[in-house]
Amino acid sequence: MFFQVLGEGTQLKLYKYNSRCNIAGMQVRAARERAGLSQEQLAARLQLEGLNLSQKAISRIETGDRIVADFELLFLAKSLGATVYELFGE
């Protein structure tokens, strides 16, 4: 856990789980690879669905370096032919 100062003494706690910013990244990568998609191809699918997520953002999600919003998980699951529950599996 670490703190990020947001001016005027306001602090936001940022937590990590097992040194990762998300718990779904490894499953996103596995689902993407099962679907035979590159990160670029997944980014293109997501854009067609209405979510603008770059290849770099997908890479950071998969490596656990980026937080994933709940609505992004919905788009990722749909684009990968998976369920949100599957993306949370360990």
N, C-alpha and C positions, 0 to 999 in steps of 0.2 A: 504494500500500500504506500502511496505517496500523495503529497498535497500539491495542488496547483493553485497559485494565488490569483484571484480574480479582481484585483484592485480593491482599495478601501478596506483591506483586511478580510475580505470574504474568501473563504477557502472551499474548494471542491475536493472531496475525497475520491480518488481514483483507485479502484481495486483491481487486482489481478487474481486469477485462479490458476494455480500451478504455473505461474509466470506467464500466463496468456491473458490477453484482453477479451477473449471469447472462448466458449467451450464447443462451438460448432465448426470451427475452421477445418479441423482434420476430417470431419465427416463431409463437409462441403467438397473438399479435395477428392475424397474417395468417391463420392457420388458423381462428381464431374468426370473423373477418370473412367468410372463404370459407363458413363454416357458417351465416352469417346470424344469429349470436347476439350479443346484448349481453353486457357483462360480468356483469350481474345474471343473465341466463339461463344463462350458463356456470356461475356460482356455484351456481345451483339444480340444474343437471345434476350437478355435482360432489358436492353434498350427497346427491343420490339414489344416487350411486355409493359414498358413505361417506366422502367427504373434505370437511371443513368449511373451506372457503376463501371468504372474503368478497369482495365486489365490489372493495373497496379493496385487498385483497391481490392480486387479479388485475391491477388497475391498476398496482400497484407492480412486479409481475413483468414486465408488458409494457413498462414504462418502464425496466427494469433497476435499479430501486431496492431490490429484494428478492432474496435468494438463494432458489433453488428446490431443494427436497430431491428426491432421486432418486425416491422414492415418489410425490411430487406430480407429477413429469413423467409417470409411468405413468398416473395418473388423468387428467391433462390430455390426454394423447395419446388415451386411450380415449374421453373425453367429446367430443373434437373430431374423431374419426374419422381420426386421424393416427397415425403411428408416432413413437416416441421419437426415432428417427434423423432424421425430418423436422423435429422441433422443434429439433434441433441444427444444421440446415443454415444456411448463411450466404448 
